[in-house]
Amino acid sequence: MTTNSSTAEVSKEPDRAEDREGFDEITILWISEGMSCDGDTVSLTAADQPSIEDLVLGLIPGLPKVNLVNKVLSPSLGGEDFLAPYRAAVRGELAPFILVIEGSVPNQNIIEGDGYWTSFGNDPETGEPQPLNWWIDQLAPKAWAVVAAGTCATFGGIHAMSGNPTGCMGLADYLGWDYTSQGGLPIVNVPGCPIQPENFMETLVWVLYHAAGSAPPPPLDHMLRPQWLFGKTVHEGCDRGSYYEQASFAKDYNSPKCLVKTGCWGPVVNCNVPKRGWMAGIGGCPNVGGICIGCTMPGFPDAFMPFMDEPPGGTLSSLAIKPYGAVIRRLRGVTNELVNHEPRWRHNKRKLTSGYDPRWRPS
């Protein structure tokens, strides 16, 4: 499973416009011992464009051979056998590797005396639990790339909400927003509570193509999210969006209309789930009657609570659009009625009335 740094194979593509080196093999060290529910790993198993199985079986052309180490997906029985590649990476004996962190990072510095918030294995010498923070401190400086999976890992999420006792934060808050990996990449944040399966796999595959030397770094926004996935709002891809501009709002969750007044934050949340769906293109919160609560955003959950209350901006925007939307809705109704009839020349009478003249010739 491990690849020694001194013997890692590197492939070249001399026919390209510029010489770019890429790895033939790479390991993904996935740690989900952050403050989390393992929901991101569970969600990942639903991906099929591509699937995690396609990745590890080498079925995606042009990618390096991938060795995935994840406690949920690992065939290992656990214990030190499972931890072996992580310990090898700490010693500098495994490279290159991509470090994936799932779950928010607690603040160990606020603990007075002994104790820890969350751990991953035990120290071989002392037998004491090794905190997640220790592993991040050891592995992040050596990682070729670092990926934060899910909102807890990206921005802190539920565990970092106001009043929490752990001082939780996102990975970039912990390592610094200017962190750069061994591969020259910033942290790659893929938020979601949990991650949308294809969003994560698509991002990971892009990072792997970059590792192979056949793609540029993935473009990220100012919060280090993949720009092509989080560059638009929920509202811009929502099946219900057209109801908004017509000032046609749902008053309960049984309505197919816009859900802004029932607590949906879609117009201001960066997420592509309504456009992409959840599994096999099906689902996506507002598409199936669920309001958007902003789970991909740095301000989640505090900025979006209490859930199911109409957002402050929703009240103002719905009032502003109400007269415009009412007029547009009526005008569209008139046009709809006009185009909902067939032309008069479609009949079974004895005379052609379509305007076609069989004797017409160009002059």
Salt bridges, closest charged atoms under 4 A:
GLU13 OE1 - ARG16 NE 3.72
GLU21 OE2 - LYS12 NZ 3.83
GLU25 OE2 - LYS65 NZ 3.96
GLU33 OE2 - LYS71 NZ 2.67
ASP38 OD2 - LYS71 NZ 3.43
GLU80 OE1 - ARG87 NE 2.86
GLU93 OE1 - ARG91 NH2 3.06
GLU202 OE1 - ARG276 NH2 2.46
ASP221 OD2 - ARG225 NE 2.88
GLU245 OE2 - ARG332 NH1 2.76
GLU310 OE2 - LYS261 NZ 3.13
GLU337 OE2 - HIS341 NE2 2.87
GLU342 OE2 - ARG346 NH1 3.60
ASP357 OD1 - ARG359 NH2 3.97
